[in-house]
Amino acid sequence: MSDFGVYYRGGQRILRGETLYRLSDGILPYKYSPTAAVFFFVLTFLPYGIAKFIWYFSQIFILFLVLSMSYDLLPSKQKKKAAVLLLSFLVLLKFVAREIELGQVNIFIIFLLLLMVKSLLEREEVRGGVLWGFSLYFKPYALVFLPYFLLKKRIKLVTSGMGMLILGFILPAIFYGFKQNLQVIKEWPKTLSLSTPSLISQYDNASLHSFFLKNIPAGQRETALVFSIFMALVIGFFLLWMMLLGRRKGLKEPEALESSYLFILIPLFSPLAWYYNYLYSVLAVVLLISLVNKFSPALKSILIANLVAIGASLVEVMGHKAFRFYTQHSLVVVSYLLILAYLFYSRVKSLR
């Protein structure tokens, strides 16, 4: 739980009014917002071992809430809940195990974003905006929803989310005072700019850009960037098409499918997308497993094979050589581009 140790240390530092960002931290620097440290400082009142124990079991508990909520958000339920959740859990288990082993915060962020989607479906825009803004305290991943909200004209949601974000930037002033708080906020992007570039082509980085960097001949970084931008535009175009189809067909609760698509864009578009970040696909995996019998036999077979490939991409299954090749070339990206294609097809065929 090395990443939890980083959060705990950040909480200790902000409680003492110390700077969060230090080069002396080496390979495990604090790279999160000052506001995230405000959240984690509560745990520092407990001894580290007890705090780690609480975080570990709370993540497992929240994981089962996330799985259950993902099923409950589906517009229609084609299969029994227990079967869908068990199969989804097995597909995602590799990512779950790594997430919990590191003591990461992604499961909690997914929980907040699923509550946000629930608020969208219930037309509770202010509540959804507060949840969206709160998730941004920890990582900026949910910014991928901003263009979507603007296109949907969810102005109340965006406004309340931005208000929550502004409040978040002010909160650390409780510990620092306003002048030092501004200084710490300035140090945050500087820390990210120092550590991020060297990690983009890292062995287990599985972002869309990393995929092209690793699979286009060395020395062609500009070509990889062009491919990444082009592919991102294509993905965005298909999302827009999905939204237009949903509106034209008058579908109820189109946000569930569209949000599942956006969740996958988090690891695809993030500069630093480690394999376990594909845990954000939980809503899409639950949705497609629920719909699996709605596809033609050929498409159903391909979907099942793809989900098995995602879940079984383990060194124990593939062997060291094949697993290293799979990871080094970020081949999980191919699987998730196929998942996006299935989500788009589901909208075209109005599968629910």
C-alpha positions, 0 to 999 in steps of 0.5 A: 500500500505504498500509494496510501503511504503517500496520501498519509504523508501528505495529510501529516504535512498539511496538518503541520503546515509544511510544503507537500511537494519535495524532490527528496521524496524520490520515486514516491512523491506527493503529486496530488492537489493540496485539497486531497491532503486536507481529506487525508489529514483526518486519517493521520490522527490514527497510527499508520498501521490502523489507518492503512487497515481502515483504508484497505477494508473501506476500499473493498467495501466501496468496491462492492458498492461500485459494482452494485451501483453500476448494475442499478444504473442500467436502463434495463436489466437483462440478466440477474444481478448476482451473475452480472456482478460476479462475471464483471468482478472476474473480468476486472479482478486484475485491476482491482487487485493492483489498485488495492495492493497499492492503496490507491484512491481510484475506487473512491473516485469511481464511487463519487462519479457513479453517484454523479451519474445517478444524480444526472439520471435523477435530474439532480444537477446541483448534487451531481455538480458537487460530486463531480467537483469533489472527485476533482480534489483527488485527480483531474480525471473527471474533467473528461466529462466537462465537454459532455456536460456543456454539450448537454447544457447542464449549466447548473451542474457545471456551475456547482462543480466549479464552485466546489472546485474553487472551494477546494482550492481555498480549503488548504488555507485553513492550514497554510494561510492564504499567501502560503496556500497560493505558493503551494498551489503554484508548486503543484503543477511544477511537480507534475511537469517534472515527473510526468514526461519521463513516465509517458512511455513507461513499461506499464503505461497504457494510455492511448498516446503511450500505445502509439509511442510504443508501437510506432518505430523509435524516433517517430514521437511526432507521428505518435502524437498525430495518431493519438490526436486523430484517434482522440478526435475519432473517439470524440466524434463517435461519442457525439454521434451516440448523443445525437442518436439518443436524442433523436430516438428519444431514449430514456436515461441515455446518460448511463451508456454515454457515461460508461463510454466516458469512464473508459476515456479516463485511462485512454486519454490520461498521460499516466494511465497504468493498467489498473486505471482501466478499473474505470471501465466497471460501468461499461463491463457491467452494461455489456455483460448484461446485454451480451445475449442481445448481440448476434452470435458472432459479435457475442463470441468476439465480446466474450473473447475480448472480456476473457482476454482482459481478465486473463492477461496475467503472467500466470496465464500467459507466461512471462514472455507473452505477458511482457510483450502484452504489457510493453506494447499496451495491448489492453488499449486494443481491447478497450477500443473494441469495448468503445465500439460495442458501446457505440453499436449498442446505441445504434441498435438501441440495445437496453 
